[in-house]
Amino acid sequence: MPDGPNETPFHEPLREPPSKDPLKMLPVLFILSTITSLYLMYVICHCMPMLQLSVSSGSVNNDMYVRGVVETSIFHGITFMLLFCYIRCVMVHPGTVPNKEPWLYSSSPSAVANLQLRETKAGGERRHCKWCGKYKPDRCHHCRPCNTCILKMDHHCPWIYNCVGFHNYKYFFLLLFYTVLDTHFMVWTMTESMIRVVDQSSDFAPMFFTLFGMTLAAFLAFLATPFFGFHCWLTAMGLTTIEFCEKRLPKKSAEGQAGHSDCCADFFENDSIWNLGCFGNMQVALGSNPLLWIFPFVGPDGDGLTYETSDSYTTFSTRFFETGRGAKQRNQIEHAEWTGYGAADTLKPFQSAPKFLGGKPTGY
């Protein structure tokens, strides 16, 4: 069953209508107004002149008309998919921890014993959320703006007034995909209209809005393209944005034991316990059927509570997720234990370190 208050017709969790902080809806209204403005400028300044609606039938340029029909059809198809993805990003709940065993503090020992968690605290205890009063599944983090724990949390996005997590990450990924397609398509097709209005010395209004629409589309394409590329890389590597930022993926040492890395460059070594290979990672995020990857109608498989791990990590039972915040102290402890000098004294500041530190992403 989905982990949300309601369900969509696609059996996915649906968000409850926001009742607090209505000003936080302003970024959503800004995005919708930008989409509407770009749509109107493209249709009025490019599509309608290409279709030559005001020209008599005997004076129609057939080649231009055919290009206009093709470009208008493609543009409306991409824009529809973009809007559909955006609505689903806003409305679909990313998933939260269920209010039932074995995630509650009051869970019975038998229910807890059946869990196969890979992420634990340094002492081996289950990760838990002191705000929600629940134990955390693997890859789950608490989001302060949403005030709840999010399954496979990627990040909190104010532009959709929602968190990006397990149930809606595919729609966020496709939103970036169709945004890149739409903006690039507008830039490269509107070039013809811009040249035409300049050569024909058109009035100020058509020239201004054609140039403004093309410039705005180019600016958004410049911003969205590298961001989409980054998420393509994250998806192919089996990572979330939080996992990338916190740099806590375990690395195997030369002795074949699980170690830890604090270097961003190590992410390029593809050494995550969640890494199932490029194709497998894409299936986890976008669904098992590759033919449906580009369609925002079917979500990912699974419930967001458990995840398949890489075969190369079957010998390692857990991932010490919480210890990444004390990497420096941990290295000092390991060195002291290895040398046999000052191990007890070195361990004291590490044990007394706070569990929650500032300066991190909104989820932990």
FIDO-267093 format. One record per residue (C-alpha): residue number from 0; residue in one letter; z, x, y. Coordinates in steps of 0.25 Angstrom, whole numbers, always signed. Each point is the difference from the previous one (the first is absolute). Last residue first. Example, Ala and Ser with C-alpha at 12.3 -4.5 7.8 and 13.67 -1.06 7.14 Angstrom:
// FIDO-267093
num:1 | residu:S | c3:+29 | c1:+55 | c2:-4
num:0 | residu:A | c3:+2 | c1:-6 | c2:-14
//
This chain:
// FIDO-267093
num:363 | residu:Y | c3:+32 | c1:+75 | c2:+55
num:362 | residu:G | c3:-9 | c1:-8 | c2:+9
num:361 | residu:T | c3:-2 | c1:+1 | c2:+15
num:360 | residu:P | c3:-5 | c1:+14 | c2:-1
num:359 | residu:K | c3:+11 | c1:+11 | c2:+2
num:358 | residu:G | c3:+6 | c1:+6 | c2:+12
num:357 | residu:G | c3:+14 | c1:-4 | c2:-4
num:356 | residu:L | c3:+8 | c1:+3 | c2:-12
num:355 | residu:F | c3:+5 | c1:-9 | c2:-11
num:354 | residu:K | c3:+9 | c1:+5 | c2:-11
num:353 | residu:P | c3:+9 | c1:+9 | c2:+9
num:352 | residu:A | c3:+3 | c1:+14 | c2:-5
num:351 | residu:S | c3:+14 | c1:+2 | c2:-6
num:350 | residu:Q | c3:-6 | c1:+4 | c2:-14
num:349 | residu:F | c3:-9 | c1:+10 | c2:+7
num:348 | residu:P | c3:+10 | c1:+6 | c2:+9
num:347 | residu:K | c3:+9 | c1:+3 | c2:-12
num:346 | residu:L | c3:-10 | c1:+5 | c2:-10
num:345 | residu:T | c3:-1 | c1:+14 | c2:+6
num:344 | residu:D | c3:+15 | c1:+2 | c2:-1
num:343 | residu:A | c3:+0 | c1:-3 | c2:-15
num:342 | residu:A | c3:-12 | c1:+9 | c2:-3
num:341 | residu:G | c3:+5 | c1:+12 | c2:+8
num:340 | residu:Y | c3:-6 | c1:+10 | c2:-9
num:339 | residu:G | c3:-5 | c1:-3 | c2:-14
num:338 | residu:T | c3:-14 | c1:+5 | c2:+3
num:337 | residu:W | c3:-7 | c1:-12 | c2:-6
num:336 | residu:E | c3:+10 | c1:-10 | c2:+5
num:335 | residu:A | c3:+0 | c1:+6 | c2:+14
num:334 | residu:H | c3:-15 | c1:-1 | c2:+1
num:333 | residu:E | c3:-1 | c1:-14 | c2:-5
num:332 | residu:I | c3:+11 | c1:-4 | c2:+10
num:331 | residu:Q | c3:-8 | c1:+7 | c2:+11
num:330 | residu:N | c3:-13 | c1:-7 | c2:-4
num:329 | residu:R | c3:+7 | c1:-13 | c2:+0
num:328 | residu:Q | c3:+6 | c1:+2 | c2:+14
num:327 | residu:K | c3:-15 | c1:+3 | c2:+5
num:326 | residu:A | c3:-5 | c1:-12 | c2:-7
num:325 | residu:G | c3:+10 | c1:-10 | c2:+4
num:324 | residu:R | c3:-9 | c1:-12 | c2:+4
num:323 | residu:G | c3:-8 | c1:+2 | c2:-13
num:322 | residu:T | c3:+12 | c1:-3 | c2:-8
num:321 | residu:E | c3:-1 | c1:-15 | c2:+1
num:320 | residu:F | c3:-12 | c1:+0 | c2:-10
num:319 | residu:F | c3:+5 | c1:+8 | c2:-11
num:318 | residu:R | c3:-11 | c1:-4 | c2:-10
num:317 | residu:T | c3:+4 | c1:-4 | c2:-13
num:316 | residu:S | c3:-3 | c1:+1 | c2:-15
num:315 | residu:F | c3:-8 | c1:+13 | c2:+0
num:314 | residu:T | c3:-7 | c1:+2 | c2:-13
num:313 | residu:T | c3:-10 | c1:-11 | c2:+2
num:312 | residu:Y | c3:-5 | c1:+7 | c2:+13
num:311 | residu:S | c3:-13 | c1:+5 | c2:-4
num:310 | residu:D | c3:-4 | c1:-14 | c2:-5
num:309 | residu:S | c3:+1 | c1:-5 | c2:+15
num:308 | residu:T | c3:+8 | c1:-12 | c2:+2
num:307 | residu:E | c3:-2 | c1:-15 | c2:-1
num:306 | residu:Y | c3:+7 | c1:-8 | c2:+10
num:305 | residu:T | c3:+12 | c1:-10 | c2:+0
num:304 | residu:L | c3:+4 | c1:-10 | c2:+11
num:303 | residu:G | c3:-13 | c1:-3 | c2:+7
num:302 | residu:D | c3:-3 | c1:-12 | c2:-9
num:301 | residu:G | c3:-12 | c1:+5 | c2:-7
num:300 | residu:D | c3:-15 | c1:+0 | c2:+3
num:299 | residu:P | c3:-5 | c1:+1 | c2:+15
num:298 | residu:G | c3:-6 | c1:-12 | c2:+8
num:297 | residu:V | c3:-12 | c1:-8 | c2:-2
num:296 | residu:F | c3:-7 | c1:-7 | c2:+11
num:295 | residu:P | c3:-2 | c1:+12 | c2:+10
num:294 | residu:F | c3:-13 | c1:+4 | c2:-6
num:293 | residu:I | c3:-4 | c1:+15 | c2:+1
num:292 | residu:W | c3:+7 | c1:+4 | c2:-13
num:291 | residu:L | c3:-5 | c1:-12 | c2:-8
num:290 | residu:L | c3:-11 | c1:+7 | c2:-8
num:289 | residu:P | c3:+10 | c1:+11 | c2:-3
num:288 | residu:N | c3:+9 | c1:-9 | c2:-8
num:287 | residu:S | c3:+14 | c1:+5 | c2:-2
num:286 | residu:G | c3:+5 | c1:-3 | c2:+14
num:285 | residu:L | c3:+0 | c1:+6 | c2:+13
num:284 | residu:A | c3:+12 | c1:+9 | c2:+1
num:283 | residu:V | c3:+3 | c1:+3 | c2:-15
num:282 | residu:Q | c3:-15 | c1:+0 | c2:-3
num:281 | residu:M | c3:-3 | c1:+10 | c2:+11
num:280 | residu:N | c3:+11 | c1:+9 | c2:-6
num:279 | residu:G | c3:-6 | c1:-1 | c2:-14
num:278 | residu:F | c3:-14 | c1:+4 | c2:+5
num:277 | residu:C | c3:+6 | c1:+12 | c2:+8
num:276 | residu:G | c3:+9 | c1:+5 | c2:-11
num:275 | residu:L | c3:+13 | c1:-7 | c2:-4
num:274 | residu:N | c3:+9 | c1:+6 | c2:+10
num:273 | residu:W | c3:+13 | c1:-7 | c2:+1
num:272 | residu:I | c3:+8 | c1:+13 | c2:-5
num:271 | residu:S | c3:-7 | c1:+7 | c2:+12
num:270 | residu:D | c3:-6 | c1:+14 | c2:-2
num:269 | residu:N | c3:-14 | c1:-3 | c2:+7
num:268 | residu:E | c3:-1 | c1:+15 | c2:+4
num:267 | residu:F | c3:-4 | c1:-5 | c2:+14
num:266 | residu:F | c3:+14 | c1:-5 | c2:+2
num:265 | residu:D | c3:+5 | c1:+14 | c2:-1
num:264 | residu:A | c3:-6 | c1:+3 | c2:+14
num:263 | residu:C | c3:+11 | c1:-10 | c2:+6
num:262 | residu:C | c3:+11 | c1:+10 | c2:-4
num:261 | residu:D | c3:+14 | c1:-4 | c2:-3
num:260 | residu:S | c3:-2 | c1:+1 | c2:-15
num:259 | residu:H | c3:+10 | c1:-3 | c2:-11
num:258 | residu:G | c3:+1 | c1:+5 | c2:-15
num:257 | residu:A | c3:-1 | c1:-6 | c2:-13
num:256 | residu:Q | c3:+0 | c1:+10 | c2:-11
num:255 | residu:G | c3:-12 | c1:+7 | c2:-7
num:254 | residu:E | c3:+6 | c1:+14 | c2:+1
num:253 | residu:A | c3:-11 | c1:+3 | c2:+11
num:252 | residu:S | c3:+5 | c1:-12 | c2:+8
num:251 | residu:K | c3:-5 | c1:-14 | c2:+0
num:250 | residu:K | c3:+0 | c1:-7 | c2:+13
num:249 | residu:P | c3:+7 | c1:-13 | c2:+4
num:248 | residu:L | c3:-5 | c1:-8 | c2:+12
num:247 | residu:R | c3:+10 | c1:-1 | c2:+11
num:246 | residu:K | c3:-9 | c1:+3 | c2:+12
num:245 | residu:E | c3:+7 | c1:-11 | c2:+9
num:244 | residu:C | c3:-13 | c1:-3 | c2:+7
num:243 | residu:F | c3:-9 | c1:-1 | c2:-12
num:242 | residu:E | c3:+10 | c1:-9 | c2:-8
num:241 | residu:I | c3:+1 | c1:-9 | c2:+13
num:240 | residu:T | c3:-15 | c1:-1 | c2:+1
num:239 | residu:T | c3:-2 | c1:-4 | c2:-14
num:238 | residu:L | c3:-5 | c1:+9 | c2:-11
num:237 | residu:G | c3:-9 | c1:-1 | c2:-13
num:236 | residu:M | c3:-9 | c1:+11 | c2:+4
num:235 | residu:A | c3:-13 | c1:-9 | c2:+1
num:234 | residu:T | c3:+8 | c1:-10 | c2:+8
num:233 | residu:L | c3:+6 | c1:+11 | c2:+10
num:232 | residu:W | c3:-14 | c1:+6 | c2:+2
num:231 | residu:C | c3:-7 | c1:-13 | c2:+3
num:230 | residu:H | c3:+12 | c1:-3 | c2:+9
num:229 | residu:F | c3:-3 | c1:+13 | c2:+8
num:228 | residu:G | c3:-15 | c1:-4 | c2:+0
num:227 | residu:F | c3:+4 | c1:-13 | c2:+6
num:226 | residu:F | c3:+8 | c1:+6 | c2:+11
num:225 | residu:P | c3:-12 | c1:+10 | c2:+2
num:224 | residu:T | c3:-10 | c1:-12 | c2:+2
num:223 | residu:A | c3:+9 | c1:-9 | c2:+8
num:222 | residu:L | c3:+2 | c1:+8 | c2:+13
num:221 | residu:F | c3:-14 | c1:+4 | c2:+2
num:220 | residu:A | c3:-5 | c1:-13 | c2:-4
num:219 | residu:L | c3:+9 | c1:-7 | c2:+10
num:218 | residu:F | c3:-6 | c1:+9 | c2:+11
num:217 | residu:A | c3:-14 | c1:-2 | c2:-5
num:216 | residu:A | c3:+2 | c1:-15 | c2:+0
num:215 | residu:L | c3:+6 | c1:+0 | c2:+14
num:214 | residu:T | c3:-11 | c1:+8 | c2:+5
num:213 | residu:M | c3:-11 | c1:-9 | c2:-6
num:212 | residu:G | c3:+7 | c1:-12 | c2:+6
num:211 | residu:F | c3:+1 | c1:+6 | c2:+14
num:210 | residu:L | c3:-14 | c1:+5 | c2:+0
num:209 | residu:T | c3:-5 | c1:-14 | c2:-4
num:208 | residu:F | c3:+10 | c1:-7 | c2:+9
num:207 | residu:F | c3:-4 | c1:+9 | c2:+12
num:206 | residu:M | c3:-15 | c1:-1 | c2:-2
num:205 | residu:P | c3:+0 | c1:-15 | c2:-2
num:204 | residu:A | c3:+9 | c1:-2 | c2:+12
num:203 | residu:F | c3:-8 | c1:+9 | c2:+10
num:202 | residu:D | c3:-13 | c1:-6 | c2:-2
num:201 | residu:S | c3:-11 | c1:+7 | c2:-8
num:200 | residu:S | c3:-7 | c1:+12 | c2:+4
num:199 | residu:Q | c3:-10 | c1:-1 | c2:-11
num:198 | residu:D | c3:+2 | c1:+14 | c2:-5
num:197 | residu:V | c3:+15 | c1:-1 | c2:+1
num:196 | residu:V | c3:+1 | c1:-14 | c2:-7
num:195 | residu:R | c3:-9 | c1:+5 | c2:-11
num:194 | residu:I | c3:+7 | c1:+13 | c2:-3
num:193 | residu:M | c3:+13 | c1:-8 | c2:-1
num:192 | residu:S | c3:-6 | c1:-10 | c2:-9
num:191 | residu:E | c3:-5 | c1:+11 | c2:-10
num:190 | residu:T | c3:+13 | c1:+7 | c2:+0
num:189 | residu:M | c3:+7 | c1:-13 | c2:-4
num:188 | residu:T | c3:-4 | c1:+2 | c2:-14
num:187 | residu:W | c3:+7 | c1:+14 | c2:-2
num:186 | residu:V | c3:+12 | c1:-4 | c2:+7
num:185 | residu:M | c3:+2 | c1:-14 | c2:-6
num:184 | residu:F | c3:-2 | c1:+5 | c2:-14
num:183 | residu:H | c3:+10 | c1:+11 | c2:+2
num:182 | residu:T | c3:+10 | c1:-10 | c2:+6
num:181 | residu:D | c3:-2 | c1:-10 | c2:-12
num:180 | residu:L | c3:+0 | c1:+10 | c2:-11
num:179 | residu:V | c3:+13 | c1:+7 | c2:+5
num:178 | residu:T | c3:+7 | c1:-13 | c2:+2
num:177 | residu:Y | c3:-5 | c1:-4 | c2:-14
num:176 | residu:F | c3:+7 | c1:+12 | c2:-7
num:175 | residu:L | c3:+12 | c1:-1 | c2:+9
num:174 | residu:L | c3:+2 | c1:-14 | c2:-4
num:173 | residu:L | c3:-3 | c1:+3 | c2:-14
num:172 | residu:F | c3:+12 | c1:+10 | c2:+0
num:171 | residu:F | c3:+9 | c1:-11 | c2:+6
num:170 | residu:Y | c3:-5 | c1:-10 | c2:-10
num:169 | residu:K | c3:+3 | c1:+9 | c2:-11
num:168 | residu:Y | c3:+14 | c1:+4 | c2:+5
num:167 | residu:N | c3:+4 | c1:-15 | c2:+1
num:166 | residu:H | c3:+8 | c1:-2 | c2:-13
num:165 | residu:F | c3:+6 | c1:+14 | c2:-2
num:164 | residu:G | c3:+3 | c1:+3 | c2:+14
num:163 | residu:V | c3:-5 | c1:+0 | c2:+15
num:162 | residu:C | c3:+11 | c1:-6 | c2:+8
num:161 | residu:N | c3:-3 | c1:-12 | c2:+10
num:160 | residu:Y | c3:-3 | c1:-3 | c2:+14
num:159 | residu:I | c3:-15 | c1:+4 | c2:-2
num:158 | residu:W | c3:-1 | c1:+10 | c2:+11
num:157 | residu:P | c3:+15 | c1:+3 | c2:-1
num:156 | residu:C | c3:-3 | c1:+7 | c2:-13
num:155 | residu:H | c3:+12 | c1:+4 | c2:-9
num:154 | residu:H | c3:-3 | c1:+11 | c2:-10
num:153 | residu:D | c3:-4 | c1:+2 | c2:-14
num:152 | residu:M | c3:+11 | c1:-8 | c2:-7
num:151 | residu:K | c3:-2 | c1:+0 | c2:-15
num:150 | residu:L | c3:+9 | c1:-13 | c2:-1
num:149 | residu:I | c3:+6 | c1:-3 | c2:+14
num:148 | residu:C | c3:+15 | c1:-1 | c2:+2
num:147 | residu:T | c3:+4 | c1:-9 | c2:+11
num:146 | residu:N | c3:+3 | c1:+0 | c2:+15
num:145 | residu:C | c3:-14 | c1:-1 | c2:+4
num:144 | residu:P | c3:+1 | c1:+9 | c2:+12
num:143 | residu:R | c3:+10 | c1:+9 | c2:-8
num:142 | residu:C | c3:-9 | c1:+1 | c2:-13
num:141 | residu:H | c3:+8 | c1:+4 | c2:-12
num:140 | residu:H | c3:-8 | c1:+8 | c2:-11
num:139 | residu:C | c3:-5 | c1:-2 | c2:-14
num:138 | residu:R | c3:-8 | c1:+11 | c2:-7
num:137 | residu:D | c3:+8 | c1:-3 | c2:-13
num:136 | residu:P | c3:+8 | c1:-12 | c2:+0
num:135 | residu:K | c3:+12 | c1:-1 | c2:+10
num:134 | residu:Y | c3:+14 | c1:-5 | c2:-4
num:133 | residu:K | c3:+4 | c1:-12 | c2:+9
num:132 | residu:G | c3:+10 | c1:-3 | c2:+11
num:131 | residu:C | c3:-11 | c1:-2 | c2:+11
num:130 | residu:W | c3:+7 | c1:+9 | c2:+10
num:129 | residu:K | c3:+6 | c1:+10 | c2:-9
num:128 | residu:C | c3:-13 | c1:+2 | c2:-8
num:127 | residu:H | c3:+1 | c1:+7 | c2:-13
num:126 | residu:R | c3:-5 | c1:+12 | c2:-8
num:125 | residu:R | c3:+6 | c1:+1 | c2:-14
num:124 | residu:E | c3:+9 | c1:+11 | c2:-3
num:123 | residu:G | c3:-5 | c1:+13 | c2:-6
num:122 | residu:G | c3:+9 | c1:+9 | c2:+9
num:121 | residu:A | c3:-12 | c1:+4 | c2:+9
num:120 | residu:K | c3:-4 | c1:-15 | c2:+2
num:119 | residu:T | c3:-10 | c1:-6 | c2:-9
num:118 | residu:E | c3:-15 | c1:-2 | c2:-1
num:117 | residu:R | c3:-6 | c1:-1 | c2:-14
num:116 | residu:L | c3:+6 | c1:-14 | c2:-4
num:115 | residu:Q | c3:-2 | c1:-5 | c2:-14
num:114 | residu:L | c3:+10 | c1:-12 | c2:+1
num:113 | residu:N | c3:+5 | c1:-6 | c2:-13
num:112 | residu:A | c3:+14 | c1:+6 | c2:+2
num:111 | residu:V | c3:+1 | c1:-8 | c2:+13
num:110 | residu:A | c3:-1 | c1:-14 | c2:-8
num:109 | residu:S | c3:+10 | c1:+4 | c2:-10
num:108 | residu:P | c3:+10 | c1:+5 | c2:+11
num:107 | residu:S | c3:+0 | c1:-14 | c2:+6
num:106 | residu:S | c3:-5 | c1:-1 | c2:+14
num:105 | residu:S | c3:+10 | c1:-2 | c2:+11
num:104 | residu:Y | c3:-6 | c1:+10 | c2:+10
num:103 | residu:L | c3:-13 | c1:-8 | c2:-1
num:102 | residu:W | c3:-13 | c1:+6 | c2:-5
num:101 | residu:P | c3:+2 | c1:-2 | c2:-15
num:100 | residu:E | c3:+1 | c1:-12 | c2:+1
num:99 | residu:K | c3:-5 | c1:-10 | c2:+11
num:98 | residu:N | c3:-3 | c1:-1 | c2:+15
num:97 | residu:P | c3:-13 | c1:+7 | c2:-2
num:96 | residu:V | c3:-3 | c1:+13 | c2:+8
num:95 | residu:T | c3:-11 | c1:-3 | c2:+11
num:94 | residu:G | c3:-15 | c1:-1 | c2:+0
num:93 | residu:P | c3:-11 | c1:+3 | c2:+11
num:92 | residu:H | c3:+1 | c1:-14 | c2:+4
num:91 | residu:V | c3:-15 | c1:-5 | c2:+3
num:90 | residu:M | c3:-2 | c1:-7 | c2:+14
num:89 | residu:V | c3:-3 | c1:+12 | c2:+9
num:88 | residu:C | c3:-8 | c1:+8 | c2:-10
num:87 | residu:R | c3:-7 | c1:-12 | c2:-5
num:86 | residu:I | c3:-4 | c1:-4 | c2:+14
num:85 | residu:Y | c3:-5 | c1:+14 | c2:+2
num:84 | residu:C | c3:-8 | c1:+0 | c2:-13
num:83 | residu:F | c3:-7 | c1:-13 | c2:+4
num:82 | residu:L | c3:-3 | c1:+4 | c2:+14
num:81 | residu:L | c3:-7 | c1:+13 | c2:-6
num:80 | residu:M | c3:-7 | c1:-7 | c2:-11
num:79 | residu:F | c3:-6 | c1:-10 | c2:+11
num:78 | residu:T | c3:-4 | c1:+11 | c2:+9
num:77 | residu:I | c3:-7 | c1:+7 | c2:-12
num:76 | residu:G | c3:-8 | c1:-12 | c2:-3
num:75 | residu:H | c3:-3 | c1:-3 | c2:+15
num:74 | residu:F | c3:-5 | c1:+14 | c2:+3
num:73 | residu:I | c3:-9 | c1:-1 | c2:-13
num:72 | residu:S | c3:-6 | c1:-13 | c2:+4
num:71 | residu:T | c3:-2 | c1:+4 | c2:+15
num:70 | residu:E | c3:-6 | c1:+14 | c2:-4
num:69 | residu:V | c3:-10 | c1:-7 | c2:-10
num:68 | residu:V | c3:-4 | c1:-11 | c2:+10
num:67 | residu:G | c3:-2 | c1:+9 | c2:+11
num:66 | residu:R | c3:-8 | c1:+11 | c2:-7
num:65 | residu:V | c3:-9 | c1:-12 | c2:-4
num:64 | residu:Y | c3:-2 | c1:-4 | c2:+14
num:63 | residu:M | c3:-2 | c1:+14 | c2:+5
num:62 | residu:D | c3:-12 | c1:+1 | c2:-10
num:61 | residu:N | c3:-5 | c1:-13 | c2:+4
num:60 | residu:N | c3:-1 | c1:+2 | c2:+15
num:59 | residu:V | c3:+0 | c1:-14 | c2:+5
num:58 | residu:S | c3:-10 | c1:-4 | c2:+11
num:57 | residu:G | c3:-7 | c1:-11 | c2:-7
num:56 | residu:S | c3:+13 | c1:-7 | c2:-4
num:55 | residu:S | c3:+5 | c1:-1 | c2:+14
num:54 | residu:V | c3:+12 | c1:+10 | c2:+3
num:53 | residu:S | c3:+14 | c1:-6 | c2:+3
num:52 | residu:L | c3:+4 | c1:+2 | c2:-14
num:51 | residu:Q | c3:-5 | c1:+14 | c2:-1
num:50 | residu:L | c3:+8 | c1:+4 | c2:-13
num:49 | residu:M | c3:+2 | c1:+14 | c2:+5
num:48 | residu:P | c3:+5 | c1:-5 | c2:+14
num:47 | residu:M | c3:+10 | c1:-10 | c2:-7
num:46 | residu:C | c3:+5 | c1:+11 | c2:-10
num:45 | residu:H | c3:+3 | c1:+11 | c2:+11
num:44 | residu:C | c3:+6 | c1:-4 | c2:+12
num:43 | residu:I | c3:+5 | c1:-14 | c2:-4
num:42 | residu:V | c3:+4 | c1:+3 | c2:-14
num:41 | residu:Y | c3:+5 | c1:+14 | c2:+2
num:40 | residu:M | c3:+8 | c1:-4 | c2:+12
num:39 | residu:L | c3:+6 | c1:-13 | c2:-6
num:38 | residu:Y | c3:+4 | c1:+8 | c2:-13
num:37 | residu:L | c3:+6 | c1:+11 | c2:+8
num:36 | residu:S | c3:+8 | c1:-10 | c2:+9
num:35 | residu:T | c3:+5 | c1:-8 | c2:-12
num:34 | residu:I | c3:+4 | c1:+13 | c2:-8
num:33 | residu:T | c3:+8 | c1:+5 | c2:+12
num:32 | residu:S | c3:+7 | c1:-14 | c2:+2
num:31 | residu:L | c3:+4 | c1:+0 | c2:-14
num:30 | residu:I | c3:+6 | c1:+14 | c2:+1
num:29 | residu:F | c3:+7 | c1:-3 | c2:+13
num:28 | residu:L | c3:+6 | c1:-13 | c2:-6
num:27 | residu:V | c3:+5 | c1:+8 | c2:-12
num:26 | residu:P | c3:+6 | c1:+10 | c2:+9
num:25 | residu:L | c3:+7 | c1:-11 | c2:+8
num:24 | residu:M | c3:+6 | c1:-6 | c2:-12
num:23 | residu:K | c3:+12 | c1:+9 | c2:+2
num:22 | residu:L | c3:+3 | c1:-8 | c2:+12
num:21 | residu:P | c3:+4 | c1:-12 | c2:-9
num:20 | residu:D | c3:+13 | c1:+8 | c2:-4
num:19 | residu:K | c3:+5 | c1:-9 | c2:-10
num:18 | residu:S | c3:-5 | c1:-12 | c2:-8
num:17 | residu:P | c3:-12 | c1:+6 | c2:-7
num:16 | residu:P | c3:-6 | c1:-10 | c2:-10
num:15 | residu:E | c3:+4 | c1:+4 | c2:-14
num:14 | residu:R | c3:-9 | c1:+10 | c2:-7
num:13 | residu:L | c3:-9 | c1:-4 | c2:-12
num:12 | residu:P | c3:+2 | c1:+7 | c2:-13
num:11 | residu:E | c3:-12 | c1:+0 | c2:-9
num:10 | residu:H | c3:-5 | c1:-10 | c2:-10
num:9 | residu:F | c3:-14 | c1:+0 | c2:+6
num:8 | residu:P | c3:+2 | c1:-14 | c2:+6
num:7 | residu:T | c3:+11 | c1:+7 | c2:+8
num:6 | residu:E | c3:+14 | c1:+0 | c2:-5
num:5 | residu:N | c3:+14 | c1:-2 | c2:+7
num:4 | residu:P | c3:+13 | c1:+7 | c2:+2
num:3 | residu:G | c3:-5 | c1:+14 | c2:-5
num:2 | residu:D | c3:+0 | c1:+8 | c2:-13
num:1 | residu:P | c3:-12 | c1:-5 | c2:-8
num:0 | residu:M | c3:+3 | c1:-5 | c2:-14
//
